[in-house]
Amino acid sequence: MPDRFQVYLIKPTRYDDEGYPLQWWRSLIPNNSLACMAAIVEDAFERGVLGDVPHDLHIIDEINTRVAVKDIVRSIQRQGGRCFIGLVGVQSNQFPRALDLAREFRAAGLPTCIGGFHVSGCLSMLKQLPPEFDEMAKLGISIFAGEAEDARIDQVLIDAYNGALQPVYNYLKDTPNIAGAPVPHLPIEQVKRNFAKYGSFDLGRGCPFECTFCTIINVQGRKSRFRTPDDLEAIVRANAAQGISRFFLTDDNFARNKNWRAFTDRLIALKNEGLPVRLVIQVDVLAHRVPGFVEQCHEAGCDQIFIGLENINADNLEASKKRQNRVEDYRAMILAWKQYPVVITCGYIIGFPNDTYQSILNDIAIIKEELAIDTLYMNYLTPLPGSEDHKRMYEAGEWMDPDLSKYDLNHRVTRHPRMTDEEWDRAYRDAYASFYSWEHMERVLKRLVALGSNKRLTTLNRLMAYREAVRMEGVAKLESGWIRIRRRRQRRPDLPIESVYTFYPRHLRHVARSLAVQMHTWWRLRRMLRAIMKDPARLDYSDRAIEPVEGLGEELHLLSDTRSTPIADKRRAEAKAQPAAA
């Protein structure tokens, strides 16, 4: 039997607060970086990059699969010893775990490379690289910065086969064309490890905006690049053959994809052919102003919408260069989507410089009253490596938490100019508790029934997941899952291994309690929904959030309740002057 070249593409997870890899029996979101890299590597072999060398491709998402390094090493040795270990799509919070895995693989002499947003972001923004880059160089861990399309993976595979990976493969200054590139694809065995059997793909990369907290513009660039409608059809058909029809579209802003109409037209045509899909998409707050966009998205199967609301303080938005977000448009924007049965999740950032504990709670109260948002995804303002915020703080020597595992948007990693550490943490917790109170969740359910939405169970499930992921597991909903897995010996190397008598009883108690609380929340929401459905007056329910927007004066009620700030006052004056000018 000839030697077989072994390729392992591993998406590392992050360490939790107790030093264990964050893992689930079933996770929620499939990883698009893994899907892209799997397709790119397989395409390279099909093009004969290594000739007729026999090979095996292994795909591992650590958030739902154990990475058994010793077993992998033994398997590679049995197949002749030639291999490539790629730690792909590594974000900053996953980097410590990725580096620990890479150390183990390098100790066995295996060619190992780390790619993703952390290494790419640091290389793109920092003149003086952090110490971990020196350690990677000393250990012989290779770095891949940028994107791997346009056959850039070819040289990496050739070098790995020859046991001579280069220290750095840097493609940050040359973003690739992705039209006609290998389409993201994961085997059904991997997709089934996700709770709701979602696939994922992207149709565009790059972003024209300048948000200072964002890493995308500095890693994927500000020039937008797109796949083609034929690429989209290939993705849908390949997944349909595996029984997959639900997808998470990872584009940061589908509304800025110049081909959005061609894409939605193709999806509508596929639906008429008998291949309907359901999509989760991300858009900006101005997407509803694009003629026909909302209607086309609904017809194409987009039934879950993620909107980067970010904040309702105009000065905060201006300071972060999020100038495209105009607070006075928010109600009209939400109601434009709510013409159709969609579930709306908004991203919201807590800890902008103008925030205080009380202002944050006041803003959440306004959102609850005035915006028909179904779920709110709250994050700490975080200087992610690769962002302008991080570059400024790093070069100024400002304090940032040295533990990269906390850079998940769910932990406070900096100081705030107007709040103590305790106040900022309390504001985050209390904001979550306020939005996901029983009273407000009942209001969310009443609104969806009054609007005639058929997304009742989807909304119920999302409310439960968002509420309990933070409360019970201490993680954001998008990195949560079903039934937490901890492995006693897979603990962070700088922490002691717990005894079996301590570890297993504590872990089992936690799992049992977490499941019990989640089920209790689900059943309570279910009873709440049933009671609403039995109410003869359920369709008569109304509140300010779902009342039609009749004009600018009506829309400005939200602004009138927020504190006076220079930018907000300026926008109020502009809005009041607009009817006279018209």
C-alpha positions as CSV (number, residue, x, y, z in Angstrom):
1,M,0.0,0.0,0.0
2,P,1.5,3.4,-1.0
3,D,2.0,6.2,1.5
4,R,-1.1,8.5,1.6
5,F,-0.8,12.2,2.1
6,Q,-3.0,13.2,5.1
7,V,-4.6,16.6,5.3
8,Y,-6.3,17.7,8.5
9,L,-8.3,20.9,8.5
10,I,-9.1,21.8,12.0
11,K,-11.3,24.7,13.2
12,P,-10.2,25.2,16.9
13,T,-12.7,26.2,19.5
14,R,-11.8,28.6,22.4
15,Y,-11.2,27.9,26.1
16,D,-14.0,28.6,28.5
17,D,-13.6,30.5,31.8
18,E,-12.4,27.3,33.5
19,G,-9.9,26.4,30.9
20,Y,-11.8,23.7,29.0
21,P,-12.4,23.7,25.2
22,L,-15.8,25.0,24.5
23,Q,-17.6,22.0,23.0
24,W,-21.1,20.7,22.5
25,W,-22.8,17.5,21.6
26,R,-24.5,19.5,18.9
27,S,-23.4,23.0,18.0
28,L,-25.5,25.8,16.4
29,I,-23.6,27.4,13.6
30,P,-21.5,25.6,10.9
31,N,-18.2,27.2,10.2
32,N,-17.8,28.7,6.8
33,S,-14.0,29.0,6.9
34,L,-13.9,25.3,7.3
35,A,-16.3,24.8,4.4
36,C,-14.3,27.1,2.2
37,M,-11.0,25.5,3.0
38,A,-12.4,22.0,2.5
39,A,-13.5,22.9,-1.0
40,I,-10.3,24.8,-1.8
41,V,-8.0,21.9,-0.8
42,E,-10.2,19.2,-2.6
43,D,-10.1,21.4,-5.7
44,A,-6.3,21.5,-5.5
45,F,-6.0,17.8,-5.4
46,E,-8.5,17.4,-8.3
47,R,-6.3,19.8,-10.3
48,G,-3.4,17.5,-9.7
49,V,-1.2,19.8,-7.6
50,L,0.6,16.8,-6.2
51,G,0.2,14.7,-9.2
52,D,-1.4,11.3,-8.5
53,V,-0.3,11.2,-4.9
54,P,-3.1,9.4,-2.9
55,H,-4.5,11.6,-0.2
56,D,-7.1,11.8,2.6
57,L,-8.9,14.9,3.7
58,H,-10.1,15.1,7.3
59,I,-12.4,18.0,8.5
60,I,-12.8,18.7,12.2
61,D,-14.8,21.4,13.9
62,E,-13.6,21.3,17.5
63,I,-16.7,22.9,18.8
64,N,-18.6,19.6,18.2
65,T,-15.8,17.1,17.7
66,R,-12.8,16.0,19.8
67,V,-9.3,16.8,18.5
68,A,-7.3,13.7,19.7
69,V,-3.8,14.8,18.8
70,K,-2.1,11.6,19.8
71,D,-4.6,9.5,17.7
72,I,-4.1,11.9,14.7
73,V,-0.3,11.6,15.0
74,R,-0.4,7.8,15.1
75,S,-2.8,7.7,12.1
76,I,-0.5,9.9,10.1
77,Q,2.5,7.8,10.9
78,R,0.7,4.6,9.8
79,Q,0.0,6.3,6.5
80,G,3.6,7.1,5.8
81,G,4.1,10.3,7.8
82,R,3.5,12.9,5.1
83,C,0.8,15.4,6.1
84,F,-0.5,19.0,6.4
85,I,-2.1,20.2,9.6
86,G,-4.1,23.4,8.9
87,L,-5.7,25.3,11.8
88,V,-8.2,27.3,9.9
89,G,-10.4,30.4,10.5
90,V,-8.7,31.0,13.9
91,Q,-10.3,34.1,15.6
92,S,-8.5,35.9,18.4
93,N,-10.5,34.1,21.1
94,Q,-9.6,30.7,19.5
95,F,-5.9,31.5,19.1
96,P,-4.7,30.3,22.5
97,R,-6.3,26.9,21.9
98,A,-5.0,26.8,18.3
99,L,-1.5,27.5,19.6
100,D,-1.7,24.8,22.2
101,L,-2.8,22.3,19.5
102,A,-0.1,23.5,17.1
103,R,2.6,22.9,19.9
104,E,1.5,19.3,20.2
105,F,1.6,18.7,16.4
106,R,5.0,20.4,16.1
107,A,6.3,18.3,19.0
108,A,5.6,15.3,16.8
109,G,7.4,16.9,13.9
110,L,4.2,17.5,11.8
111,P,4.0,20.5,9.3
112,T,1.5,22.8,10.9
113,C,0.0,26.1,9.8
114,I,-2.3,28.7,11.5
115,G,-4.6,30.9,9.5
116,G,-7.6,33.1,10.1
117,F,-8.5,36.5,11.4
118,H,-6.1,36.8,14.3
119,V,-2.9,36.3,12.5
120,S,-4.2,38.1,9.4
121,G,-5.5,41.0,11.5
122,C,-2.2,41.4,13.4
123,L,-0.1,41.3,10.3
124,S,-2.3,43.8,8.5
125,M,-2.4,46.4,11.3
126,L,0.5,46.2,13.7
127,K,4.1,47.3,13.0
128,Q,5.3,45.5,16.2
129,L,3.8,42.0,16.3
130,P,2.7,40.5,19.7
131,P,5.0,38.0,21.4
132,E,3.1,34.9,20.3
133,F,4.4,35.5,16.7
134,D,7.9,35.0,18.0
135,E,6.9,31.8,19.7
136,M,5.3,30.5,16.5
137,A,8.5,31.2,14.6
138,K,10.6,29.4,17.2
139,L,8.4,26.4,17.1
140,G,8.3,26.2,13.3
141,I,4.6,27.0,13.1
142,S,3.7,28.5,9.7
143,I,1.3,31.4,9.3
144,F,-1.2,31.9,6.4
145,A,-2.5,35.5,6.2
146,G,-5.3,36.4,3.8
147,E,-7.5,34.2,1.7
148,A,-6.6,30.9,0.1
149,E,-8.6,31.1,-3.2
150,D,-6.8,31.7,-6.6
151,A,-4.8,28.5,-6.1
152,R,-2.8,30.0,-3.2
153,I,-3.2,26.8,-1.2
154,D,-1.2,24.9,-3.9
155,Q,2.3,26.0,-2.7
156,V,1.3,25.3,0.9
157,L,0.4,21.7,0.1
158,I,3.5,21.2,-2.0
159,D,5.7,22.6,0.7
160,A,3.9,20.5,3.4
161,Y,4.3,17.3,1.3
162,N,8.0,18.1,1.1
163,G,8.2,18.8,4.8
164,A,9.3,22.4,4.2
165,L,6.5,24.9,5.0
166,Q,7.5,28.5,4.7
167,P,7.3,30.6,7.9
168,V,4.7,33.0,6.4
169,Y,2.4,33.0,3.5
170,N,1.1,36.5,3.3
171,Y,-1.6,37.4,0.7
172,L,-3.2,40.3,2.6
173,K,-2.3,42.9,-0.1
174,D,-3.8,40.9,-2.9
175,T,-7.4,39.9,-2.3
176,P,-8.6,37.1,-4.6
177,N,-11.4,37.0,-7.0
178,I,-14.0,34.6,-5.6
179,A,-16.3,34.3,-8.7
180,G,-16.1,30.8,-9.9
181,A,-13.9,29.8,-6.9
182,P,-14.5,26.4,-5.3
183,V,-17.9,26.7,-3.5
184,P,-18.0,26.2,0.3
185,H,-19.1,22.7,1.1
186,L,-19.1,20.4,4.1
187,P,-19.9,16.7,4.1
188,I,-23.2,15.7,5.6
189,E,-21.5,13.9,8.5
190,Q,-20.1,17.3,9.6
191,V,-23.3,19.2,9.1
192,K,-25.3,16.7,11.2
193,R,-23.1,17.7,14.2
194,N,-25.0,21.1,14.1
195,F,-28.2,21.1,16.0
196,A,-30.5,22.4,13.3
197,K,-28.6,20.9,10.3
198,Y,-27.7,24.3,8.8
199,G,-25.1,24.7,6.0
200,S,-23.2,27.9,5.5
201,F,-21.6,29.8,2.6
202,D,-20.6,33.3,1.5
203,L,-21.5,35.2,-1.6
204,G,-19.4,38.3,-1.0
205,R,-16.4,39.6,0.9
206,G,-15.1,43.0,1.8
207,C,-16.9,46.0,3.3
208,P,-16.9,49.7,2.2
209,F,-17.6,51.1,5.6
210,E,-15.1,52.3,8.2
211,C,-16.3,51.0,11.6
212,T,-13.4,51.3,14.0
213,F,-14.3,48.1,15.9
214,C,-14.5,46.0,12.8
215,T,-11.7,43.6,11.5
216,I,-13.3,42.7,8.2
217,I,-12.2,45.9,6.4
218,N,-8.6,45.3,7.4
219,V,-8.4,41.5,6.6
220,Q,-10.8,41.1,3.7
221,G,-10.4,44.6,2.4
222,R,-12.8,47.4,1.6
223,K,-13.2,46.4,-2.0
224,S,-16.2,44.1,-2.3
225,R,-15.9,40.8,-4.3
226,F,-18.6,38.4,-5.2
227,R,-19.5,34.9,-6.2
228,T,-21.8,34.4,-9.2
229,P,-25.4,33.2,-9.4
230,D,-24.1,30.0,-10.9
231,D,-21.9,29.5,-7.9
232,L,-25.0,30.0,-5.7
233,E,-27.0,27.4,-7.6
234,A,-24.1,24.9,-7.4
235,I,-24.1,25.4,-3.6
236,V,-27.8,24.8,-3.3
237,R,-27.8,21.8,-5.5
238,A,-24.8,20.2,-3.8
239,N,-26.4,20.6,-0.4
240,A,-29.8,19.5,-1.6
241,A,-28.3,16.2,-2.6
242,Q,-27.4,15.8,1.1
243,G,-30.8,16.9,2.3
244,I,-29.6,20.3,3.4
245,S,-31.9,23.3,2.6
246,R,-31.2,25.7,5.5
247,F,-28.2,28.0,5.4
248,F,-26.4,30.7,7.3
249,L,-25.2,33.3,4.8
250,T,-22.0,34.6,6.3
251,D,-21.8,37.8,4.2
252,D,-21.3,40.7,6.6
253,N,-23.9,42.7,4.6
254,F,-25.9,41.0,1.9
255,A,-27.6,44.3,1.0
256,R,-24.2,45.7,-0.3
257,N,-23.7,42.7,-2.6
258,K,-24.2,44.2,-6.1
259,N,-25.6,40.9,-7.3
260,W,-28.3,40.6,-4.6
261,R,-31.1,40.7,-7.2
262,A,-29.5,38.1,-9.4
263,F,-28.9,35.9,-6.4
264,T,-32.5,36.2,-5.1
265,D,-33.9,35.7,-8.6
266,R,-31.9,32.4,-8.9
267,L,-33.1,31.3,-5.5
268,I,-36.7,32.0,-6.5
269,A,-36.2,30.0,-9.7
270,L,-34.8,27.1,-7.7
271,K,-37.8,27.3,-5.3
272,N,-40.2,27.1,-8.3
273,E,-38.2,24.1,-9.5
274,G,-38.8,22.4,-6.1
275,L,-35.6,23.3,-4.3
276,P,-36.6,25.9,-1.8
277,V,-34.1,27.2,0.8
278,R,-34.4,29.0,4.1
279,L,-31.7,31.6,4.8
280,V,-30.3,33.5,7.7
281,I,-28.8,36.8,6.3
282,Q,-27.0,39.8,7.7
283,V,-27.9,43.3,6.5
284,D,-27.3,46.9,7.5
285,V,-29.9,49.4,8.8
286,L,-30.3,50.9,5.3
287,A,-31.1,47.7,3.5
288,H,-34.8,48.4,3.5
289,R,-34.2,51.5,1.4
290,V,-32.9,49.5,-1.5
291,P,-35.9,49.3,-3.9
292,G,-37.3,45.8,-3.9
293,F,-34.7,44.3,-1.6
294,V,-36.9,43.3,1.3
295,E,-39.6,41.8,-0.9
296,Q,-37.1,39.9,-3.0
297,C,-35.3,38.5,0.1
298,H,-38.6,37.3,1.5
299,E,-39.6,35.6,-1.7
300,A,-36.2,34.0,-2.0
301,G,-36.5,32.3,1.5
302,C,-34.8,34.8,3.8
303,D,-36.7,34.3,7.1
304,Q,-34.1,35.2,9.7
305,I,-32.5,38.7,9.5
306,F,-29.5,39.8,11.5
307,I,-29.1,43.6,11.6
308,G,-26.1,45.5,13.0
309,L,-28.0,48.0,15.0
310,E,-25.0,48.5,17.3
311,N,-26.3,51.4,19.3
312,I,-29.0,54.1,19.6
313,N,-26.7,56.9,20.7
314,A,-25.8,59.0,17.7
315,D,-22.5,60.2,19.2
316,N,-21.4,56.6,19.8
317,L,-22.1,55.7,16.2
318,E,-20.3,58.8,15.0
319,A,-17.3,58.2,17.2
320,S,-16.9,54.6,15.9
321,K,-17.4,55.8,12.2
322,K,-20.7,53.9,12.0
323,R,-22.1,56.9,10.2
324,Q,-24.4,54.9,8.0
325,N,-26.6,54.0,11.0
326,R,-29.2,56.8,11.5
327,V,-31.2,56.3,14.7
328,E,-34.2,58.1,13.3
329,D,-34.6,55.4,10.6
330,Y,-34.7,52.4,13.0
331,R,-38.4,52.0,13.5
332,A,-39.2,52.3,9.8
333,M,-36.4,49.9,9.0
334,I,-37.7,47.2,11.5
335,L,-41.3,47.6,10.3
336,A,-40.2,47.3,6.6
337,W,-39.0,43.8,7.4
338,K,-41.9,43.0,9.7
339,Q,-44.3,43.3,6.7
340,Y,-43.2,39.7,6.2
341,P,-42.9,36.7,8.6
342,V,-39.3,37.1,9.6
343,V,-37.4,36.8,12.9
344,I,-35.2,39.8,13.5
345,T,-32.1,39.7,15.6
346,C,-30.1,42.9,16.1
347,G,-26.5,43.2,17.2
348,Y,-26.0,45.7,20.0
349,I,-22.7,46.9,21.5
350,I,-22.4,47.9,25.1
351,G,-19.6,50.1,26.3
352,F,-19.1,52.9,23.8
353,P,-17.3,55.9,25.4
354,N,-20.5,57.9,26.0
355,D,-22.3,55.0,27.8
356,T,-23.0,54.9,31.5
357,Y,-24.7,52.2,33.5
358,Q,-28.0,54.2,33.6
359,S,-27.8,55.3,29.9
360,I,-27.4,51.7,28.8
361,L,-30.4,50.6,30.8
362,N,-32.4,53.5,29.5
363,D,-31.4,52.7,25.9
364,I,-32.5,49.1,26.3
365,A,-35.9,50.3,27.7
366,I,-36.3,52.5,24.6
367,I,-35.5,49.6,22.3
368,K,-38.0,47.4,24.0
369,E,-40.7,50.0,23.7
370,E,-40.1,51.3,20.2
371,L,-38.5,48.6,18.1
372,A,-40.1,45.3,17.2
373,I,-36.9,43.3,17.5
374,D,-37.3,39.7,18.4
375,T,-33.9,39.0,19.9
376,L,-31.0,41.3,20.8
377,Y,-27.4,40.0,20.5
378,M,-25.5,42.1,23.1
379,N,-21.7,42.4,23.0
380,Y,-19.0,44.2,24.9
381,L,-17.2,46.8,22.9
382,T,-14.0,44.8,22.2
383,P,-10.8,45.9,20.5
384,L,-10.4,42.9,18.3
385,P,-6.9,42.4,16.8
386,G,-7.2,43.6,13.2
387,S,-9.4,46.5,14.1
388,E,-8.6,50.2,14.2
389,D,-9.6,50.3,17.9
390,H,-7.0,47.6,18.7
391,K,-4.3,49.2,16.7
392,R,-4.8,52.5,18.5
393,M,-4.9,51.0,22.0
394,Y,-1.9,48.6,21.3
395,E,0.3,51.4,20.0
396,A,-0.7,53.7,22.9
397,G,0.1,51.0,25.5
398,E,-3.4,51.0,26.9
399,W,-4.5,48.1,29.1
400,M,-6.1,45.2,27.3
401,D,-6.7,41.8,28.9
402,P,-3.7,39.6,27.9
403,D,-5.9,36.5,27.7
404,L,-7.0,36.3,24.1
405,S,-9.6,33.6,25.0
406,K,-11.8,36.4,26.4
407,Y,-11.9,38.3,23.1
408,D,-15.3,36.7,22.2
409,L,-17.4,39.9,22.7
410,N,-18.9,38.2,25.7
411,H,-16.1,39.3,28.2
412,R,-14.9,42.7,29.2
413,V,-11.3,43.1,28.1
414,T,-10.6,46.9,28.5
415,R,-11.3,49.8,30.8
416,H,-14.2,52.2,30.3
417,P,-13.7,56.0,30.6
418,R,-17.0,56.5,32.4
419,M,-17.7,53.2,34.2
420,T,-15.8,51.1,36.6
421,D,-15.2,47.5,35.7
422,E,-18.0,46.4,38.0
423,E,-20.4,48.9,36.5
424,W,-19.7,47.8,33.0
425,D,-20.1,44.1,33.8
426,R,-23.3,44.9,35.7
427,A,-24.6,47.0,32.8
428,Y,-24.1,44.0,30.5
429,R,-25.8,41.5,32.8
430,D,-28.7,43.8,33.6
431,A,-29.2,44.8,30.0
432,Y,-29.5,41.2,29.1
433,A,-31.9,40.5,32.0
434,S,-34.0,43.5,31.0
435,F,-34.5,42.5,27.4
436,Y,-35.0,38.8,28.2
437,S,-37.4,39.4,31.1
438,W,-40.6,37.4,31.0
439,E,-42.6,40.6,30.6
440,H,-40.8,41.6,27.5
441,M,-40.6,38.2,25.9
442,E,-44.4,38.0,26.3
443,R,-44.6,41.3,24.5
444,V,-42.4,39.9,21.6
445,L,-44.7,37.0,21.3
446,K,-47.8,39.2,21.3
447,R,-46.3,41.3,18.5
448,L,-45.6,38.4,16.3
449,V,-49.1,37.0,16.7
450,A,-50.7,40.4,16.0
451,L,-48.6,40.8,12.9
452,G,-49.7,37.4,11.6
453,S,-46.3,35.9,11.6
454,N,-45.9,32.1,11.1
455,K,-42.5,32.1,12.9
456,R,-44.0,31.4,16.3
457,L,-41.9,28.4,17.3
458,T,-38.7,29.8,15.7
459,T,-39.1,33.0,17.7
460,L,-39.8,31.0,20.9
461,N,-36.7,28.9,20.3
462,R,-34.6,31.9,19.7
463,L,-35.8,33.7,22.8
464,M,-35.0,30.6,24.9
465,A,-31.6,30.2,23.4
466,Y,-30.5,33.8,23.7
467,R,-31.7,34.1,27.3
468,E,-30.2,30.9,28.6
469,A,-26.9,30.8,26.7
470,V,-25.7,33.8,28.6
471,R,-27.4,32.9,31.9
472,M,-26.6,29.2,32.1
473,E,-23.5,28.8,30.0
474,G,-21.8,32.2,30.1
475,V,-21.5,32.2,26.3
476,A,-23.1,34.1,23.5
477,K,-26.0,32.4,21.8
478,L,-24.1,32.1,18.4
479,E,-21.3,30.0,20.0
480,S,-23.7,27.9,22.1
481,G,-25.2,24.5,21.5
482,W,-27.0,21.5,23.0
483,I,-25.5,19.5,25.9
484,R,-22.1,20.9,27.0
485,I,-19.2,18.5,26.6
486,R,-16.1,18.8,28.8
487,R,-13.2,16.4,28.7
488,R,-11.2,16.2,31.9
489,R,-7.7,15.9,30.4
490,Q,-8.3,18.5,27.7
491,R,-7.7,21.4,30.0
492,R,-5.6,24.5,29.3
493,P,-1.9,23.5,29.9
494,D,-1.3,26.1,32.6
495,L,-4.2,24.8,34.7
496,P,-4.2,21.6,36.8
497,I,-6.1,18.5,35.8
498,E,-9.0,18.0,38.2
499,S,-9.5,14.7,40.0
500,V,-12.3,12.4,38.7
501,Y,-14.1,12.9,42.1
502,T,-14.3,16.6,41.6
503,F,-14.6,16.9,37.8
504,Y,-17.4,14.4,36.8
505,P,-20.0,15.2,39.6
506,R,-19.6,18.9,39.0
507,H,-19.9,18.6,35.3
508,L,-22.9,16.3,35.4
509,R,-24.6,18.6,37.9
510,H,-24.0,21.5,35.6
511,V,-25.4,19.7,32.5
512,A,-28.4,18.5,34.3
513,R,-29.2,22.0,35.7
514,S,-28.6,23.7,32.4
515,L,-30.9,21.3,30.6
516,A,-33.6,21.6,33.3
517,V,-33.5,25.4,33.1
518,Q,-33.6,25.5,29.3
519,M,-36.6,23.1,29.2
520,H,-38.4,25.1,31.9
521,T,-37.9,28.3,30.0
522,W,-39.1,26.7,26.8
523,W,-42.2,25.3,28.3
524,R,-43.0,28.6,30.0
525,L,-42.7,30.4,26.8
526,R,-44.8,27.7,25.1
527,R,-47.6,28.1,27.6
528,M,-47.3,31.9,27.2
529,L,-47.7,31.5,23.4
530,R,-50.6,29.2,23.7
531,A,-52.4,31.6,26.0
532,I,-51.8,34.4,23.5
533,M,-53.2,32.3,20.7
534,K,-56.3,31.5,22.6
535,D,-57.0,35.2,23.3
536,P,-59.9,36.3,21.0
537,A,-58.4,39.8,20.9
538,R,-54.9,38.6,20.0
539,L,-55.0,40.3,16.5
540,D,-56.0,43.6,18.1
541,Y,-52.9,43.9,20.1
542,S,-50.8,47.0,19.3
543,D,-48.0,49.0,20.8
544,R,-45.7,51.7,19.6
545,A,-43.2,49.4,18.1
546,I,-45.7,47.9,15.6
547,E,-47.7,51.0,14.9
548,P,-47.2,52.3,11.3
549,V,-44.7,55.1,10.9
550,E,-46.6,58.0,9.5
551,G,-43.9,60.6,9.1
552,L,-40.7,62.0,10.5
553,G,-42.4,63.6,13.5
554,E,-43.7,60.2,14.4
555,E,-40.3,58.6,13.9
556,L,-38.5,61.1,16.1
557,H,-40.2,60.0,19.3
558,L,-37.4,57.6,19.9
559,L,-34.8,60.3,19.6
560,S,-36.7,62.6,21.8
561,D,-36.4,60.1,24.6
562,T,-32.6,59.8,24.3
563,R,-30.2,62.1,26.0
564,S,-29.2,65.3,24.3
565,T,-25.8,64.9,22.6
566,P,-24.2,67.0,19.8
567,I,-24.7,64.5,17.0
568,A,-28.2,63.6,18.1
569,D,-29.2,67.3,18.4
570,K,-27.8,67.9,14.9
571,R,-29.8,65.0,13.4
572,R,-33.0,66.1,15.2
573,A,-32.6,69.6,13.7
574,E,-32.0,68.1,10.2
575,A,-35.0,65.8,10.4
576,K,-37.3,68.6,11.6
577,A,-36.1,70.9,8.8
578,Q,-36.7,68.2,6.1
579,P,-40.5,68.5,5.7
580,A,-40.2,72.2,5.2
581,A,-37.5,71.8,2.6
582,A,-39.6,69.1,0.8
